[in-house]
Amino acid sequence: MKDTKDVLTEISSTLREIEDKYPELQKYLDETRNTLPSGPEGNTELNKDDLQTYLDNLKEMVENYKKEH
C-alpha cells in the first residue's frame, strides 16, 4: 500500500513525464489541479486520497493522449 510520500513521488514523476514527453498537455494541468480541494485562503490540508485522485487524473490524461496520438 502506498503512503503519501509514494503518491507525491509518483505525481512528481508523472508531471516530469508530461513536461518532457507531452508538453502540449501542460495547458491542462491547471484543470487537473482543480481536483485538489482548496479551503479558505488556500489553507487546506491534502490527504492521501485527494493526492491519489490527482495522480489518477494525471495518468488518465496521459493515457488518453497516447491513445489519440
PDB file of N, H, CA, C and O in Angstrom:
ATOM      1  N   MET A   1       0.838  -1.187   0.000  1.00  0.00           N
ATOM      2  CA  MET A   1       0.000   0.000   0.000  1.00  0.00           C
ATOM      3  C   MET A   1       0.881   1.248   0.000  1.00  0.00           C
ATOM      4  O   MET A   1       1.850   1.337   0.754  1.00  0.00           O
ATOM      5  N   LYS A   2       0.535   2.197  -0.845  1.00  0.00           N
ATOM      6  H   LYS A   2      -0.252   2.124  -1.458  1.00  0.00           H
ATOM      7  CA  LYS A   2       1.327   3.414  -0.962  1.00  0.00           C
ATOM      8  C   LYS A   2       1.035   4.355   0.202  1.00  0.00           C
ATOM      9  O   LYS A   2      -0.094   4.461   0.680  1.00  0.00           O
ATOM     10  N   ASP A   3       2.092   5.033   0.639  1.00  0.00           N
ATOM     11  H   ASP A   3       3.010   4.947   0.251  1.00  0.00           H
ATOM     12  CA  ASP A   3       1.868   6.094   1.612  1.00  0.00           C
ATOM     13  C   ASP A   3       1.881   7.427   0.872  1.00  0.00           C
ATOM     14  O   ASP A   3       2.126   7.475  -0.333  1.00  0.00           O
ATOM     15  N   THR A   4       1.619   8.488   1.591  1.00  0.00           N
ATOM     16  H   THR A   4       1.419   8.449   2.570  1.00  0.00           H
ATOM     17  CA  THR A   4       1.509   9.810   0.970  1.00  0.00           C
ATOM     18  C   THR A   4       2.789  10.188   0.234  1.00  0.00           C
ATOM     19  O   THR A   4       2.733  10.765  -0.852  1.00  0.00           O
ATOM     20  N   LYS A   5       3.924   9.871   0.809  1.00  0.00           N
ATOM     21  H   LYS A   5       3.970   9.402   1.691  1.00  0.00           H
ATOM     22  CA  LYS A   5       5.208  10.195   0.166  1.00  0.00           C
ATOM     23  C   LYS A   5       5.335   9.485  -1.184  1.00  0.00           C
ATOM     24  O   LYS A   5       5.809  10.079  -2.152  1.00  0.00           O
ATOM     25  N   ASP A   6       4.917   8.229  -1.252  1.00  0.00           N
ATOM     26  H   ASP A   6       4.531   7.747  -0.465  1.00  0.00           H
ATOM     27  CA  ASP A   6       4.973   7.482  -2.506  1.00  0.00           C
ATOM     28  C   ASP A   6       4.074   8.116  -3.570  1.00  0.00           C
ATOM     29  O   ASP A   6       4.454   8.219  -4.737  1.00  0.00           O
ATOM     30  N   VAL A   7       2.887   8.537  -3.156  1.00  0.00           N
ATOM     31  H   VAL A   7       2.579   8.454  -2.208  1.00  0.00           H
ATOM     32  CA  VAL A   7       1.957   9.164  -4.089  1.00  0.00           C
ATOM     33  C   VAL A   7       2.535  10.482  -4.600  1.00  0.00           C
ATOM     34  O   VAL A   7       2.457  10.776  -5.793  1.00  0.00           O
ATOM     35  N   LEU A   8       3.114  11.276  -3.697  1.00  0.00           N
ATOM     36  H   LEU A   8       3.178  11.037  -2.728  1.00  0.00           H
ATOM     37  CA  LEU A   8       3.732  12.542  -4.111  1.00  0.00           C
ATOM     38  C   LEU A   8       4.890  12.309  -5.072  1.00  0.00           C
ATOM     39  O   LEU A   8       5.066  13.060  -6.031  1.00  0.00           O
ATOM     40  N   THR A   9       5.671  11.277  -4.818  1.00  0.00           N
ATOM     41  H   THR A   9       5.528  10.667  -4.039  1.00  0.00           H
ATOM     42  CA  THR A   9       6.785  10.943  -5.712  1.00  0.00           C
ATOM     43  C   THR A   9       6.263  10.566  -7.094  1.00  0.00           C
ATOM     44  O   THR A   9       6.830  10.967  -8.110  1.00  0.00           O
ATOM     45  N   GLU A  10       5.194   9.803  -7.123  1.00  0.00           N
ATOM     46  H   GLU A  10       4.734   9.477  -6.297  1.00  0.00           H
ATOM     47  CA  GLU A  10       4.623   9.394  -8.402  1.00  0.00           C
ATOM     48  C   GLU A  10       3.999  10.581  -9.139  1.00  0.00           C
ATOM     49  O   GLU A  10       4.070  10.654 -10.366  1.00  0.00           O
ATOM     50  N   ILE A  11       3.394  11.505  -8.403  1.00  0.00           N
ATOM     51  H   ILE A  11       3.337  11.447  -7.406  1.00  0.00           H
ATOM     52  CA  ILE A  11       2.861  12.728  -9.018  1.00  0.00           C
ATOM     53  C   ILE A  11       4.004  13.505  -9.664  1.00  0.00           C
ATOM     54  O   ILE A  11       3.886  13.948 -10.806  1.00  0.00           O
ATOM     55  N   SER A  12       5.097  13.671  -8.948  1.00  0.00           N
ATOM     56  H   SER A  12       5.193  13.311  -8.020  1.00  0.00           H
ATOM     57  CA  SER A  12       6.252  14.398  -9.488  1.00  0.00           C
ATOM     58  C   SER A  12       6.782  13.734 -10.751  1.00  0.00           C
ATOM     59  O   SER A  12       7.097  14.403 -11.735  1.00  0.00           O
ATOM     60  N   SER A  13       6.873  12.427 -10.710  1.00  0.00           N
ATOM     61  H   SER A  13       6.617  11.884  -9.911  1.00  0.00           H
ATOM     62  CA  SER A  13       7.362  11.673 -11.854  1.00  0.00           C
ATOM     63  C   SER A  13       6.430  11.835 -13.061  1.00  0.00           C
ATOM     64  O   SER A  13       6.892  12.011 -14.188  1.00  0.00           O
ATOM     65  N   THR A  14       5.143  11.776 -12.820  1.00  0.00           N
ATOM     66  H   THR A  14       4.768  11.633 -11.905  1.00  0.00           H
ATOM     67  CA  THR A  14       4.167  11.920 -13.897  1.00  0.00           C
ATOM     68  C   THR A  14       4.203  13.341 -14.468  1.00  0.00           C
ATOM     69  O   THR A  14       4.104  13.525 -15.681  1.00  0.00           O
ATOM     70  N   LEU A  15       4.343  14.331 -13.606  1.00  0.00           N
ATOM     71  H   LEU A  15       4.424  14.182 -12.620  1.00  0.00           H
ATOM     72  CA  LEU A  15       4.445  15.710 -14.084  1.00  0.00           C
ATOM     73  C   LEU A  15       5.705  15.911 -14.920  1.00  0.00           C
ATOM     74  O   LEU A  15       5.674  16.628 -15.920  1.00  0.00           O
ATOM     75  N   ARG A  16       6.811  15.287 -14.523  1.00  0.00           N
ATOM     76  H   ARG A  16       6.836  14.705 -13.711  1.00  0.00           H
ATOM     77  CA  ARG A  16       8.042  15.368 -15.323  1.00  0.00           C
ATOM     78  C   ARG A  16       7.851  14.691 -16.673  1.00  0.00           C
ATOM     79  O   ARG A  16       8.319  15.194 -17.694  1.00  0.00           O
ATOM     80  N   GLU A  17       7.174  13.566 -16.681  1.00  0.00           N
ATOM     81  H   GLU A  17       6.793  13.157 -15.852  1.00  0.00           H
ATOM     82  CA  GLU A  17       6.900  12.868 -17.941  1.00  0.00           C
ATOM     83  C   GLU A  17       6.080  13.756 -18.873  1.00  0.00           C
ATOM     84  O   GLU A  17       6.371  13.840 -20.066  1.00  0.00           O
ATOM     85  N   ILE A  18       5.070  14.411 -18.340  1.00  0.00           N
ATOM     86  H   ILE A  18       4.834  14.342 -17.371  1.00  0.00           H
ATOM     87  CA  ILE A  18       4.259  15.323 -19.150  1.00  0.00           C
ATOM     88  C   ILE A  18       5.121  16.454 -19.690  1.00  0.00           C
ATOM     89  O   ILE A  18       5.038  16.798 -20.869  1.00  0.00           O
ATOM     90  N   GLU A  19       5.941  17.024 -18.835  1.00  0.00           N
ATOM     91  H   GLU A  19       6.009  16.744 -17.878  1.00  0.00           H
ATOM     92  CA  GLU A  19       6.808  18.128 -19.242  1.00  0.00           C
ATOM     93  C   GLU A  19       7.785  17.704 -20.336  1.00  0.00           C
ATOM     94  O   GLU A  19       8.000  18.439 -21.300  1.00  0.00           O
ATOM     95  N   ASP A  20       8.375  16.515 -20.185  1.00  0.00           N
ATOM     96  H   ASP A  20       8.200  15.918 -19.402  1.00  0.00           H
ATOM     97  CA  ASP A  20       9.401  16.056 -21.119  1.00  0.00           C
ATOM     98  C   ASP A  20       8.838  15.472 -22.415  1.00  0.00           C
ATOM     99  O   ASP A  20       9.350  15.748 -23.500  1.00  0.00           O
ATOM    100  N   LYS A  21       7.786  14.669 -22.296  1.00  0.00           N
ATOM    101  H   LYS A  21       7.370  14.445 -21.415  1.00  0.00           H
ATOM    102  CA  LYS A  21       7.298  13.923 -23.456  1.00  0.00           C
ATOM    103  C   LYS A  21       6.044  14.494 -24.087  1.00  0.00           C
ATOM    104  O   LYS A  21       5.812  14.317 -25.283  1.00  0.00           O
ATOM    105  N   TYR A  22       5.238  15.173 -23.300  1.00  0.00           N
ATOM    106  H   TYR A  22       5.426  15.317 -22.329  1.00  0.00           H
ATOM    107  CA  TYR A  22       3.945  15.658 -23.787  1.00  0.00           C
ATOM    108  C   TYR A  22       3.716  17.114 -23.374  1.00  0.00           C
ATOM    109  O   TYR A  22       2.729  17.414 -22.703  1.00  0.00           O
ATOM    110  N   PRO A  23       4.608  18.012 -23.763  1.00  0.00           N
ATOM    111  CA  PRO A  23       4.485  19.402 -23.297  1.00  0.00           C
ATOM    112  C   PRO A  23       3.162  20.063 -23.692  1.00  0.00           C
ATOM    113  O   PRO A  23       2.715  21.008 -23.043  1.00  0.00           O
ATOM    114  N   GLU A  24       2.547  19.561 -24.752  1.00  0.00           N
ATOM    115  H   GLU A  24       2.911  18.793 -25.279  1.00  0.00           H
ATOM    116  CA  GLU A  24       1.264  20.140 -25.168  1.00  0.00           C
ATOM    117  C   GLU A  24       0.155  19.888 -24.146  1.00  0.00           C
ATOM    118  O   GLU A  24      -0.885  20.546 -24.193  1.00  0.00           O
ATOM    119  N   LEU A  25       0.359  18.954 -23.231  1.00  0.00           N
ATOM    120  H   LEU A  25       1.203  18.420 -23.192  1.00  0.00           H
ATOM    121  CA  LEU A  25      -0.629  18.682 -22.184  1.00  0.00           C
ATOM    122  C   LEU A  25      -0.507  19.632 -21.000  1.00  0.00           C
ATOM    123  O   LEU A  25      -1.406  19.689 -20.160  1.00  0.00           O
ATOM    124  N   GLN A  26       0.581  20.370 -20.922  1.00  0.00           N
ATOM    125  H   GLN A  26       1.310  20.324 -21.604  1.00  0.00           H
ATOM    126  CA  GLN A  26       0.793  21.256 -19.775  1.00  0.00           C
ATOM    127  C   GLN A  26      -0.327  22.276 -19.611  1.00  0.00           C
ATOM    128  O   GLN A  26      -0.618  22.707 -18.496  1.00  0.00           O
ATOM    129  N   LYS A  27      -0.950  22.659 -20.710  1.00  0.00           N
ATOM    130  H   LYS A  27      -0.713  22.309 -21.617  1.00  0.00           H
ATOM    131  CA  LYS A  27      -2.027  23.648 -20.614  1.00  0.00           C
ATOM    132  C   LYS A  27      -3.233  23.108 -19.855  1.00  0.00           C
ATOM    133  O   LYS A  27      -4.078  23.885 -19.412  1.00  0.00           O
ATOM    134  N   TYR A  28      -3.327  21.783 -19.698  1.00  0.00           N
ATOM    135  H   TYR A  28      -2.640  21.152 -20.058  1.00  0.00           H
ATOM    136  CA  TYR A  28      -4.442  21.180 -18.977  1.00  0.00           C
ATOM    137  C   TYR A  28      -4.139  20.933 -17.496  1.00  0.00           C
ATOM    138  O   TYR A  28      -5.020  20.507 -16.749  1.00  0.00           O
ATOM    139  N   LEU A  29      -2.928  21.191 -17.077  1.00  0.00           N
ATOM    140  H   LEU A  29      -2.213  21.538 -17.683  1.00  0.00           H
ATOM    141  CA  LEU A  29      -2.552  20.901 -15.687  1.00  0.00           C
ATOM    142  C   LEU A  29      -3.344  21.730 -14.684  1.00  0.00           C
ATOM    143  O   LEU A  29      -3.659  21.245 -13.597  1.00  0.00           O
ATOM    144  N   ASP A  30      -3.668  22.967 -15.032  1.00  0.00           N
ATOM    145  H   ASP A  30      -3.412  23.360 -15.915  1.00  0.00           H
ATOM    146  CA  ASP A  30      -4.470  23.783 -14.117  1.00  0.00           C
ATOM    147  C   ASP A  30      -5.832  23.141 -13.888  1.00  0.00           C
ATOM    148  O   ASP A  30      -6.363  23.171 -12.777  1.00  0.00           O
ATOM    149  N   GLU A  31      -6.393  22.560 -14.949  1.00  0.00           N
ATOM    150  H   GLU A  31      -5.962  22.537 -15.851  1.00  0.00           H
ATOM    151  CA  GLU A  31      -7.690  21.900 -14.813  1.00  0.00           C
ATOM    152  C   GLU A  31      -7.586  20.686 -13.892  1.00  0.00           C
ATOM    153  O   GLU A  31      -8.472  20.462 -13.068  1.00  0.00           O
ATOM    154  N   THR A  32      -6.523  19.907 -14.021  1.00  0.00           N
ATOM    155  H   THR A  32      -5.804  20.089 -14.691  1.00  0.00           H
ATOM    156  CA  THR A  32      -6.390  18.725 -13.172  1.00  0.00           C
ATOM    157  C   THR A  32      -6.136  19.135 -11.729  1.00  0.00           C
ATOM    158  O   THR A  32      -6.534  18.425 -10.805  1.00  0.00           O
ATOM    159  N   ARG A  33      -5.482  20.264 -11.527  1.00  0.00           N
ATOM    160  H   ARG A  33      -5.159  20.841 -12.278  1.00  0.00           H
ATOM    161  CA  ARG A  33      -5.258  20.738 -10.157  1.00  0.00           C
ATOM    162  C   ARG A  33      -6.565  21.093  -9.474  1.00  0.00           C
ATOM    163  O   ARG A  33      -6.653  21.100  -8.247  1.00  0.00           O
ATOM    164  N   ASN A  34      -7.584  21.388 -10.276  1.00  0.00           N
ATOM    165  H   ASN A  34      -7.512  21.383 -11.274  1.00  0.00           H
ATOM    166  CA  ASN A  34      -8.888  21.716  -9.702  1.00  0.00           C
ATOM    167  C   ASN A  34      -9.501  20.531  -8.977  1.00  0.00           C
ATOM    168  O   ASN A  34     -10.457  20.704  -8.220  1.00  0.00           O
ATOM    169  N   THR A  35      -8.976  19.336  -9.187  1.00  0.00           N
ATOM    170  H   THR A  35      -8.199  19.196  -9.802  1.00  0.00           H
ATOM    171  CA  THR A  35      -9.481  18.175  -8.458  1.00  0.00           C
ATOM    172  C   THR A  35      -8.990  18.177  -7.018  1.00  0.00           C
ATOM    173  O   THR A  35      -9.518  17.453  -6.174  1.00  0.00           O
ATOM    174  N   LEU A  36      -7.982  18.990  -6.742  1.00  0.00           N
ATOM    175  H   LEU A  36      -7.554  19.578  -7.428  1.00  0.00           H
ATOM    176  CA  LEU A  36      -7.471  19.100  -5.372  1.00  0.00           C
ATOM    177  C   LEU A  36      -8.340  20.085  -4.608  1.00  0.00           C
ATOM    178  O   LEU A  36      -8.725  21.120  -5.153  1.00  0.00           O
ATOM    179  N   PRO A  37      -8.651  19.784  -3.368  1.00  0.00           N
ATOM    180  CA  PRO A  37      -9.503  20.694  -2.594  1.00  0.00           C
ATOM    181  C   PRO A  37      -8.764  21.973  -2.242  1.00  0.00           C
ATOM    182  O   PRO A  37      -7.543  21.984  -2.087  1.00  0.00           O
ATOM    183  N   SER A  38      -9.517  23.033  -2.123  1.00  0.00           N
ATOM    184  H   SER A  38     -10.509  23.024  -2.249  1.00  0.00           H
ATOM    185  CA  SER A  38      -8.913  24.273  -1.639  1.00  0.00           C
ATOM    186  C   SER A  38      -9.874  24.906  -0.640  1.00  0.00           C
ATOM    187  O   SER A  38     -11.070  25.046  -0.892  1.00  0.00           O
ATOM    188  N   GLY A  39      -9.323  25.270   0.471  1.00  0.00           N
ATOM    189  H   GLY A  39      -8.351  25.156   0.676  1.00  0.00           H
ATOM    190  CA  GLY A  39     -10.131  25.855   1.529  1.00  0.00           C
ATOM    191  C   GLY A  39     -10.005  27.359   1.536  1.00  0.00           C
ATOM    192  O   GLY A  39      -9.438  27.946   0.614  1.00  0.00           O
ATOM    193  N   PRO A  40     -10.529  27.981   2.566  1.00  0.00           N
ATOM    194  CA  PRO A  40     -10.423  29.435   2.673  1.00  0.00           C
ATOM    195  C   PRO A  40      -8.964  29.874   2.684  1.00  0.00           C
ATOM    196  O   PRO A  40      -8.146  29.351   3.441  1.00  0.00           O
ATOM    197  N   GLU A  41      -8.661  30.829   1.841  1.00  0.00           N
ATOM    198  H   GLU A  41      -9.326  31.254   1.226  1.00  0.00           H
ATOM    199  CA  GLU A  41      -7.312  31.400   1.743  1.00  0.00           C
ATOM    200  C   GLU A  41      -6.260  30.336   1.466  1.00  0.00           C
ATOM    201  O   GLU A  41      -5.105  30.487   1.863  1.00  0.00           O
ATOM    202  N   GLY A  42      -6.649  29.268   0.790  1.00  0.00           N
ATOM    203  H   GLY A  42      -7.587  29.145   0.468  1.00  0.00           H
ATOM    204  CA  GLY A  42      -5.697  28.227   0.412  1.00  0.00           C
ATOM    205  C   GLY A  42      -5.189  27.385   1.561  1.00  0.00           C
ATOM    206  O   GLY A  42      -4.224  26.639   1.394  1.00  0.00           O
ATOM    207  N   ASN A  43      -5.809  27.486   2.718  1.00  0.00           N
ATOM    208  H   ASN A  43      -6.593  28.092   2.853  1.00  0.00           H
ATOM    209  CA  ASN A  43      -5.361  26.725   3.888  1.00  0.00           C
ATOM    210  C   ASN A  43      -6.094  25.393   3.977  1.00  0.00           C
ATOM    211  O   ASN A  43      -6.957  25.204   4.834  1.00  0.00           O
ATOM    212  N   THR A  44      -5.745  24.483   3.093  1.00  0.00           N
ATOM    213  H   THR A  44      -5.044  24.637   2.397  1.00  0.00           H
ATOM    214  CA  THR A  44      -6.379  23.177   3.110  1.00  0.00           C
ATOM    215  C   THR A  44      -5.302  22.110   3.140  1.00  0.00           C
ATOM    216  O   THR A  44      -4.331  22.161   2.385  1.00  0.00           O
ATOM    217  N   GLU A  45      -5.490  21.156   4.014  1.00  0.00           N
ATOM    218  H   GLU A  45      -6.279  21.115   4.627  1.00  0.00           H
ATOM    219  CA  GLU A  45      -4.561  20.040   4.054  1.00  0.00           C
ATOM    220  C   GLU A  45      -5.026  18.998   3.052  1.00  0.00           C
ATOM    221  O   GLU A  45      -6.216  18.695   2.955  1.00  0.00           O
ATOM    222  N   LEU A  46      -4.076  18.457   2.312  1.00  0.00           N
ATOM    223  H   LEU A  46      -3.110  18.704   2.390  1.00  0.00           H
ATOM    224  CA  LEU A  46      -4.380  17.410   1.357  1.00  0.00           C
ATOM    225  C   LEU A  46      -4.197  16.067   2.025  1.00  0.00           C
ATOM    226  O   LEU A  46      -3.219  15.843   2.737  1.00  0.00           O
ATOM    227  N   ASN A  47      -5.129  15.189   1.795  1.00  0.00           N
ATOM    228  H   ASN A  47      -5.923  15.371   1.217  1.00  0.00           H
ATOM    229  CA  ASN A  47      -4.936  13.861   2.331  1.00  0.00           C
ATOM    230  C   ASN A  47      -4.514  12.927   1.197  1.00  0.00           C
ATOM    231  O   ASN A  47      -4.513  13.309   0.027  1.00  0.00           O
ATOM    232  N   LYS A  48      -4.170  11.739   1.554  1.00  0.00           N
ATOM    233  H   LYS A  48      -4.171  11.428   2.504  1.00  0.00           H
ATOM    234  CA  LYS A  48      -3.660  10.778   0.584  1.00  0.00           C
ATOM    235  C   LYS A  48      -4.687  10.486  -0.506  1.00  0.00           C
ATOM    236  O   LYS A  48      -4.319  10.335  -1.671  1.00  0.00           O
ATOM    237  N   ASP A  49      -5.946  10.404  -0.152  1.00  0.00           N
ATOM    238  H   ASP A  49      -6.244  10.527   0.794  1.00  0.00           H
ATOM    239  CA  ASP A  49      -6.988  10.131  -1.145  1.00  0.00           C
ATOM    240  C   ASP A  49      -7.082  11.249  -2.180  1.00  0.00           C
ATOM    241  O   ASP A  49      -7.240  10.980  -3.371  1.00  0.00           O
ATOM    242  N   ASP A  50      -6.986  12.499  -1.732  1.00  0.00           N
ATOM    243  H   ASP A  50      -6.857  12.718  -0.764  1.00  0.00           H
ATOM    244  CA  ASP A  50      -7.010  13.637  -2.658  1.00  0.00           C
ATOM    245  C   ASP A  50      -5.832  13.567  -3.619  1.00  0.00           C
ATOM    246  O   ASP A  50      -5.979  13.783  -4.822  1.00  0.00           O
ATOM    247  N   LEU A  51      -4.667  13.263  -3.072  1.00  0.00           N
ATOM    248  H   LEU A  51      -4.547  13.088  -2.094  1.00  0.00           H
ATOM    249  CA  LEU A  51      -3.469  13.172  -3.904  1.00  0.00           C
ATOM    250  C   LEU A  51      -3.573  12.003  -4.883  1.00  0.00           C
ATOM    251  O   LEU A  51      -3.158  12.121  -6.036  1.00  0.00           O
ATOM    252  N   GLN A  52      -4.117  10.893  -4.438  1.00  0.00           N
ATOM    253  H   GLN A  52      -4.454  10.797  -3.502  1.00  0.00           H
ATOM    254  CA  GLN A  52      -4.280   9.735  -5.308  1.00  0.00           C
ATOM    255  C   GLN A  52      -5.244  10.056  -6.449  1.00  0.00           C
ATOM    256  O   GLN A  52      -5.024   9.636  -7.585  1.00  0.00           O
ATOM    257  N   THR A  53      -6.301  10.791  -6.154  1.00  0.00           N
ATOM    258  H   THR A  53      -6.481  11.131  -5.231  1.00  0.00           H
ATOM    259  CA  THR A  53      -7.247  11.206  -7.190  1.00  0.00           C
ATOM    260  C   THR A  53      -6.555  12.098  -8.218  1.00  0.00           C
ATOM    261  O   THR A  53      -6.755  11.935  -9.422  1.00  0.00           O
ATOM    262  N   TYR A  54      -5.754  13.028  -7.747  1.00  0.00           N
ATOM    263  H   TYR A  54      -5.593  13.160  -6.769  1.00  0.00           H
ATOM    264  CA  TYR A  54      -4.998  13.903  -8.643  1.00  0.00           C
ATOM    265  C   TYR A  54      -4.057  13.081  -9.517  1.00  0.00           C
ATOM    266  O   TYR A  54      -3.989  13.301 -10.726  1.00  0.00           O
ATOM    267  N   LEU A  55      -3.337  12.144  -8.924  1.00  0.00           N
ATOM    268  H   LEU A  55      -3.392  11.965  -7.942  1.00  0.00           H
ATOM    269  CA  LEU A  55      -2.435  11.279  -9.672  1.00  0.00           C
ATOM    270  C   LEU A  55      -3.203  10.479 -10.717  1.00  0.00           C
ATOM    271  O   LEU A  55      -2.775  10.391 -11.868  1.00  0.00           O
ATOM    272  N   ASP A  56      -4.319   9.904 -10.329  1.00  0.00           N
ATOM    273  H   ASP A  56      -4.666   9.976  -9.394  1.00  0.00           H
ATOM    274  CA  ASP A  56      -5.132   9.130 -11.265  1.00  0.00           C
ATOM    275  C   ASP A  56      -5.584   9.988 -12.438  1.00  0.00           C
ATOM    276  O   ASP A  56      -5.588   9.529 -13.580  1.00  0.00           O
ATOM    277  N   ASN A  57      -5.965  11.233 -12.162  1.00  0.00           N
ATOM    278  H   ASN A  57      -5.962  11.607 -11.235  1.00  0.00           H
ATOM    279  CA  ASN A  57      -6.381  12.148 -13.236  1.00  0.00           C
ATOM    280  C   ASN A  57      -5.231  12.460 -14.176  1.00  0.00           C
ATOM    281  O   ASN A  57      -5.421  12.517 -15.391  1.00  0.00           O
ATOM    282  N   LEU A  58      -4.044  12.661 -13.632  1.00  0.00           N
ATOM    283  H   LEU A  58      -3.889  12.614 -12.645  1.00  0.00           H
ATOM    284  CA  LEU A  58      -2.873  12.917 -14.470  1.00  0.00           C
ATOM    285  C   LEU A  58      -2.584  11.723 -15.377  1.00  0.00           C
ATOM    286  O   LEU A  58      -2.358  11.885 -16.577  1.00  0.00           O
ATOM    287  N   LYS A  59      -2.592  10.536 -14.798  1.00  0.00           N
ATOM    288  H   LYS A  59      -2.775  10.405 -13.824  1.00  0.00           H
ATOM    289  CA  LYS A  59      -2.308   9.327 -15.566  1.00  0.00           C
ATOM    290  C   LYS A  59      -3.359   9.094 -16.648  1.00  0.00           C
ATOM    291  O   LYS A  59      -3.032   8.692 -17.765  1.00  0.00           O
ATOM    292  N   GLU A  60      -4.601   9.344 -16.314  1.00  0.00           N
ATOM    293  H   GLU A  60      -4.866   9.670 -15.407  1.00  0.00           H
ATOM    294  CA  GLU A  60      -5.678   9.175 -17.287  1.00  0.00           C
ATOM    295  C   GLU A  60      -5.504  10.151 -18.449  1.00  0.00           C
ATOM    296  O   GLU A  60      -5.716   9.785 -19.605  1.00  0.00           O
ATOM    297  N   MET A  61      -5.121  11.383 -18.148  1.00  0.00           N
ATOM    298  H   MET A  61      -4.949  11.681 -17.209  1.00  0.00           H
ATOM    299  CA  MET A  61      -4.898  12.376 -19.185  1.00  0.00           C
ATOM    300  C   MET A  61      -3.794  11.911 -20.138  1.00  0.00           C
ATOM    301  O   MET A  61      -3.944  12.017 -21.355  1.00  0.00           O
ATOM    302  N   VAL A  62      -2.695  11.402 -19.597  1.00  0.00           N
ATOM    303  H   VAL A  62      -2.573  11.317 -18.608  1.00  0.00           H
ATOM    304  CA  VAL A  62      -1.582  10.921 -20.418  1.00  0.00           C
ATOM    305  C   VAL A  62      -2.022   9.722 -21.261  1.00  0.00           C
ATOM    306  O   VAL A  62      -1.731   9.667 -22.456  1.00  0.00           O
ATOM    307  N   GLU A  63      -2.710   8.778 -20.657  1.00  0.00           N
ATOM    308  H   GLU A  63      -2.947   8.823 -19.687  1.00  0.00           H
ATOM    309  CA  GLU A  63      -3.155   7.580 -21.382  1.00  0.00           C
ATOM    310  C   GLU A  63      -4.118   7.938 -22.505  1.00  0.00           C
ATOM    311  O   GLU A  63      -4.016   7.400 -23.608  1.00  0.00           O
ATOM    312  N   ASN A  64      -5.046   8.837 -22.232  1.00  0.00           N
ATOM    313  H   ASN A  64      -5.129   9.273 -21.336  1.00  0.00           H
ATOM    314  CA  ASN A  64      -5.986   9.271 -23.283  1.00  0.00           C
ATOM    315  C   ASN A  64      -5.240   9.952 -24.418  1.00  0.00           C
ATOM    316  O   ASN A  64      -5.561   9.746 -25.588  1.00  0.00           O
ATOM    317  N   TYR A  65      -4.257  10.755 -24.079  1.00  0.00           N
ATOM    318  H   TYR A  65      -3.996  10.923 -23.129  1.00  0.00           H
ATOM    319  CA  TYR A  65      -3.478  11.435 -25.107  1.00  0.00           C
ATOM    320  C   TYR A  65      -2.728  10.433 -25.982  1.00  0.00           C
ATOM    321  O   TYR A  65      -2.700  10.560 -27.207  1.00  0.00           O
ATOM    322  N   LYS A  66      -2.122   9.437 -25.339  1.00  0.00           N
ATOM    323  H   LYS A  66      -2.145   9.333 -24.344  1.00  0.00           H
ATOM    324  CA  LYS A  66      -1.388   8.412 -26.070  1.00  0.00           C
ATOM    325  C   LYS A  66      -2.296   7.663 -27.046  1.00  0.00           C
ATOM    326  O   LYS A  66      -1.892   7.365 -28.170  1.00  0.00           O
ATOM    327  N   LYS A  67      -3.502   7.366 -26.623  1.00  0.00           N
ATOM    328  H   LYS A  67      -3.830   7.609 -25.710  1.00  0.00           H
ATOM    329  CA  LYS A  67      -4.460   6.661 -27.487  1.00  0.00           C
ATOM    330  C   LYS A  67      -4.837   7.475 -28.707  1.00  0.00           C
ATOM    331  O   LYS A  67      -5.023   6.934 -29.797  1.00  0.00           O
ATOM    332  N   GLU A  68      -4.950   8.792 -28.513  1.00  0.00           N
ATOM    333  H   GLU A  68      -4.799   9.231 -27.627  1.00  0.00           H
ATOM    334  CA  GLU A  68      -5.390   9.678 -29.583  1.00  0.00           C
ATOM    335  C   GLU A  68      -4.272  10.053 -30.536  1.00  0.00           C
ATOM    336  O   GLU A  68      -4.536  10.468 -31.665  1.00  0.00           O
ATOM    337  N   HIS A  69      -3.019   9.915 -30.100  1.00  0.00           N
ATOM    338  H   HIS A  69      -2.804   9.578 -29.183  1.00  0.00           H
ATOM    339  CA  HIS A  69      -1.909  10.359 -30.950  1.00  0.00           C
ATOM    340  C   HIS A  69      -0.966   9.261 -31.228  1.00  0.00           C
ATOM    341  O   HIS A  69       0.026   9.463 -31.929  1.00  0.00           O
TER     342      HIS A  69
END
